[in-house]
Amino acid sequence: MAERSSIELERLRDRIDEVDKELLSLLRRRLDLVSEVGVIKHEQGLPIYAPKREAAMLMKRRDEATLMGVPPQLIEDLLRRIMRESYASENDVGFKCINPDVGPVVIVGGAGKLGTLFSQLFRLSGYEVRILDKQDWPNAEAIFSGAGVVVVSVPIHDTTQVIERLPTLPDDCVLLDLTSIKQAPLAAMLARHPGPVVGLHPMFGPDLASLAKQVVVVCHGREERKYAWLLEQIRIWGARLHEASAAEHDQAMQLVQAMRHFTAFVYGAHLRRERADLDQLLQFSSPIYRLELAMVGRLFAQDARLYGDIIFSQPDTLARARHYLERYQESLKLLERGDKAEFEAQFDEIAQWFGDFAQQFQSESGNMLLSANDNRCES
Ligand SMILES: O=C(O)C(=O)C[C@]1(C(=O)O)C=C[C@@H](O)C=C1
């Protein structure tokens, strides 16, 4: 009996292998079709990311899946993952050049990670790109001559100084920066260059295969119509533009970036002080705890100076961190008093304040947790 079942099992596994191989050929066919789409998009200057097409396609596939007895979320998950490859493959084809007559694009700090990503995107779109890194200042005049765009992509603490050091640029040259704070760099650029100026903050790290679905914050400076083409170019790269004033941006960033990174820093410091055995914690961890450890731990895989800059360059971060400490201390008092009833009452109030977002976050994180679990494997 045992022998019969193991033979049966092997046969079934062989058939599963066949189905998986068919999936592979289907994926190959789909990737080829997507490459052809990429060529047309390149010619016509269409954005890589087509949200309406994606939404319509996913809805149809979900309905079809339901009729076929396939869980609709399964096909949606698969297609979303597959489309991530589409973005990367359409990137490789290159992009339509929206402003072929503009002069060279000079990237100050172009040898850094973000500078490299942007220089690739400009080159893939047919622009002449010149890089100016620390050692190139003696040749600055030649490098900036005739520049159509100057992109400042240097560490936050150097940004203002570098902007002040720029030579006189051609009148119509677009000056922009990619720093994660916006007020000070924007003011410095407006003071340095009388022509078109815009502040951008790409809300992503530099290790991306594509800008599809990523957000770029745009803080307008001066003469928007002269850099409208550039914003269109960034849309073609797949990014979503979010306009905000520099002050609005910096305020939001205190909560989104500075406080989050600072909190992660403190949590990391606490784990270290408690001599937490990370290996053991991972053995015990549920997907959510693993994800939390990953979000904290990934901070320490990166550059201390970058995060130091983000946290220390915003004067209000100190006040925000103090407020956070007050909340922590208030909550600690509940613990000291053993006041579980008050904890629950406050919990309900906070839940009410989150409103529908609480549900939305629960379902979004549910998907993330499931995929965190999928990626787990026995070591
Ligand atoms: O249909 C398109 O426009 C594509 O680029 C193809 C595709 C896909 O892989 O199906 C990829 C990216 C778009 O956001 C939408 C769909």
The ligand as an SDF file (V2000), in Angstrom:
LIG
                    3D

 16 16  0  0  0  0  0  0  0  0999 V2000
   -0.2900   46.9060  -21.4110 O   0  0  0  0  0  0  0  0  0  0  0  0
    0.6970   47.6120  -21.1650 C   0  0  0  0  0  0  0  0  0  0  0  0
    0.6760   48.8470  -21.3230 O   0  0  0  0  0  0  0  0  0  0  0  0
    1.9460   46.9940  -20.6980 C   0  0  0  0  0  0  0  0  0  0  0  0
    2.9590   47.6850  -20.6050 O   0  0  0  0  0  0  0  0  0  0  0  0
    1.9440   45.5720  -20.2460 C   0  0  0  0  0  0  0  0  0  0  0  0
    1.6830   45.4430  -18.7660 C   0  0  0  0  0  0  0  0  0  0  0  0
    1.6160   43.9080  -18.4880 C   0  0  0  0  0  0  0  0  0  0  0  0
    2.6360   43.3080  -18.1290 O   0  0  0  0  0  0  0  0  0  0  0  0
    0.5350   43.3620  -18.6990 O   0  0  0  0  0  0  0  0  0  0  0  0
    2.8070   46.0550  -18.0090 C   0  0  0  0  0  0  0  0  0  0  0  0
    2.7530   47.3160  -17.4870 C   0  0  0  0  0  0  0  0  0  0  0  0
    1.5350   48.1290  -17.5040 C   0  0  0  0  0  0  0  0  0  0  0  0
    1.3490   48.8470  -16.3220 O   0  0  0  0  0  0  0  0  0  0  0  0
    0.3440   47.3520  -17.8670 C   0  0  0  0  0  0  0  0  0  0  0  0
    0.4120   46.0830  -18.3870 C   0  0  0  0  0  0  0  0  0  0  0  0
  1  2  2  0
  2  3  1  0
  2  4  1  0
  4  5  2  0
  4  6  1  0
  6  7  1  0
  7  8  1  0
  7 11  1  0
  7 16  1  0
  8  9  2  0
  8 10  1  0
 11 12  2  0
 12 13  1  0
 13 14  1  0
 13 15  1  0
 15 16  2  0
M  END
$$$$
